[in-house]
């Protein structure tokens, strides 16, 4: 398999094994989940529901994009990412003490 596809292969195999190795412990930090509205994630999964199985503090949305959001609409995705970090500065302060 080409190296460029190894991430896809891992997502369907070893990544799941690694995720399950934590015994169901959830991430405690806030997570922002953004995905392309016109791509596989939106068509095949309920992204927020899946991430909420792994983390307690999850927010996000489907973005008006296809597969490569960072290249297609960098400014549009920079705003929710910047807002997320700005609103979660309290958490950052807590973990760096």
C-alpha positions as CSV (number, residue, x, y, z in Angstrom):
1,X,0.0,0.0,0.0
2,X,1.3,3.4,-0.9
3,X,2.5,5.5,2.1
4,X,-0.1,8.1,1.4
5,X,-2.8,5.7,2.3
6,X,-1.4,4.3,5.5
7,X,-3.4,6.7,7.6
8,X,-6.6,5.3,6.1
9,X,-5.5,1.8,6.8
10,X,-4.5,2.6,10.4
11,X,-7.9,4.3,11.0
12,X,-9.6,1.0,10.1
13,X,-7.3,-1.2,12.2
14,X,-4.5,-0.3,14.6
15,X,-6.1,3.1,15.5
16,X,-9.2,1.4,16.8
17,X,-7.0,-1.1,18.8
18,X,-5.1,1.8,20.4
19,X,-8.3,3.7,21.1
20,X,-9.7,0.7,22.9
21,X,-6.6,0.0,24.9
22,X,-7.4,2.8,27.3
23,X,-10.2,0.8,28.8
24,X,-12.9,3.3,27.9
25,X,-11.3,6.3,29.7
26,X,-12.5,9.5,28.0
27,X,-10.5,12.5,27.1
28,X,-11.1,15.4,29.5
29,X,-9.9,18.3,27.5
30,X,-12.3,20.2,25.2
31,X,-12.3,19.1,21.6
32,X,-13.4,20.9,18.5
33,X,-14.4,18.6,15.7
34,X,-14.8,20.0,12.2
35,X,-15.5,17.9,9.1
36,X,-16.4,18.5,5.5
37,X,-20.1,18.6,4.8
38,X,-19.8,17.1,1.4
39,X,-17.4,14.2,2.2
40,X,-17.4,10.8,3.7
41,X,-17.6,11.7,7.4
42,X,-20.9,13.6,6.9
43,X,-22.3,10.9,4.6
44,X,-21.4,7.8,6.7
45,X,-21.1,8.9,10.4
46,X,-22.5,11.0,13.1
47,X,-19.2,12.7,13.9
48,X,-20.1,14.4,17.2
49,X,-21.8,11.2,18.5
50,X,-18.7,9.2,17.8
51,X,-16.3,11.7,19.4
52,X,-18.6,11.9,22.5
53,X,-17.9,8.2,23.0
54,X,-14.2,9.2,23.5
55,X,-14.4,12.6,25.1
56,X,-16.6,14.5,27.5
57,X,-16.4,18.0,26.1
58,X,-17.0,17.9,22.3
59,X,-18.3,20.6,20.0
60,X,-18.2,21.0,16.3
61,X,-20.0,21.1,13.0
62,X,-20.0,20.1,9.4
63,X,-18.3,22.9,7.3
64,X,-19.4,23.8,3.8
65,X,-16.5,22.0,2.1
66,X,-15.5,18.9,0.3
67,X,-12.5,16.8,1.3
68,X,-9.5,19.2,1.8
69,X,-11.0,21.9,4.1
70,X,-7.7,23.5,4.9
71,X,-6.9,24.1,1.3
72,X,-10.5,24.9,0.1
73,X,-11.5,27.3,2.8
74,X,-8.7,28.2,5.1
75,X,-10.1,31.4,6.4
76,X,-13.5,29.9,7.1
77,X,-12.1,27.1,9.2
78,X,-9.5,29.4,10.9
79,X,-12.4,31.4,12.6
80,X,-14.0,28.5,14.5
81,X,-10.6,27.1,15.5
82,X,-9.4,30.6,16.8
83,X,-12.7,31.0,18.6
84,X,-12.4,27.6,20.2
85,X,-8.9,28.3,21.5
86,X,-9.9,31.8,22.7
87,X,-12.9,30.4,24.6
88,X,-10.8,27.6,26.2
89,X,-7.9,29.6,27.6
90,X,-9.0,28.7,31.1
91,X,-8.5,25.1,30.4
92,X,-5.0,25.8,28.9
93,X,-4.1,27.7,32.1
94,X,-5.2,24.7,34.3
95,X,-3.1,22.1,32.5
96,X,0.1,24.2,32.3
97,X,0.3,24.9,36.0
